[in-house]
């Protein structure tokens, strides 16, 4: 080996050690960077040549700088991040809904329902006055409306957060596409652009917190990002995502879709996925149950009060549901009848009795009014043409001697008697009187607008708590007792449950799901931490290891410097000899 070859060896060692020190220093400088991937200098001997019967090496060469990364672990970590973030979102929303329900506190809907029905029982026993019953009804209606508003406010909060999260995810997808282009341009298939890849990993990690993604790395260095099987980033192009909204059945439904073609994306995890699920199940599900029991509360109480009677009897009764002029002649079963939407529960096939009493003689006449809602005409064909309309009800009642029936200016049915005549209703199997709000206690259709009839509030003495049997005999507290029994009535519309039982099961379901969400949040957090530890063990910086590397390259540098110095002395000696 010549002295020149020795100098070249020393120079290669000097260069390698300088780069090694730089790599170790950069690793140590980024020890606290959360998404930094440790770099490793790849060294290899330079192929030698034969001479003087020996095959000698020619030093060391730097083959490149590699990132210590396991893509399979990184992908699992991103999934773990999405699952943990989604579980935390579910816990946040379920916990908020549970807090708003405030069950078992004494100031909850179950307690309000109990107090309301108890007030009717006490009224039947003459313990409480009608004013107390009405006041308790107002308190219940106000509580239901307030609870619904609170849940709607929770939904608005979720909607606002969803909008912000999806906008942020869209920005992150654009950043991934831009970084893809930079990485492909920087690497050109020759070396790895570690800092740019670390930056992209950080963006993908943040994106995983928002939506569940998977990635496929291409040969040029870019990555395609998928949501389910749908690509949202292809190389340097982002398809973009947006939050779609659509009104379905009077309610706004939401989902995430691709901007460029509207493809619906199956976002099931991440914070966005968690919020979408809890918006549907926790918030809207609870609102549905609240509306459901409120509708039945309105309808069942009004069915009883529609048949309420007392001393003196009714001389005037009015409905609370306005009927548009064009809808009055349409069958109440006709889907085209828009006014039916103002009814808590539409009427069904059946009939009701009108009992007319002459106050001078005490005689009672009973007239049956049939209500046809079977959707079949006289020829046996499917049709609403022969079904009963609001106008038919008005005509049938107005045809009874001593009674008149009209629609007032707002379209509400008004029934009045002639002087010396009183009337009452009984055995309404169709529910049409309650549907039209005749002699109702509650107005409204569900939790949005439930309230007590205003004229009862203004004059509690108008509340009738008696009830007539089929023969016209008055039971003075029959109506109040019938309302009190509603709390134990198992309703087919509620799946065979009672009103209070249905709400209790709703509250229990929310509580169970909150507990489940808490367990999921804890377990997914543990999984994420475990995956993060695996990733850090493979890609993170160990100060001890880097310190050893630094010392090794330092000694290599010192050795290379000594080699060059000795070779230089020998060359000077050789030159002086010549």
Beta strands, then each sheet from edge to edge (+ up, - down):
strand 1: 39-45
strand 2: 49-51
strand 3: 54-56
strand 4: 60-67
strand 5: 214-217
strand 6: 223-227
strand 7: 230-234
strand 8: 237-238
strand 9: 241-248
strand 10: 251-258
strand 11: 308-309
strand 12: 316-318
strand 13: 350-358
strand 14: 364-371
strand 15: 403-407
strand 16: 413-417
strand 17: 421-426
strand 18: 442-443
strand 19: 451-452
strand 20: 466-468
strand 21: 474-475
sheet 1: 1+ 4-
sheet 2: 2+ 3-
sheet 3: 5+ 6- 7+ 8-
sheet 4: 9+ 10-
sheet 5: 11+ 20- 21+
sheet 6: 12+ 16- 15+
sheet 7: 14+ 13- 17+
sheet 8: 18+ 19-
end
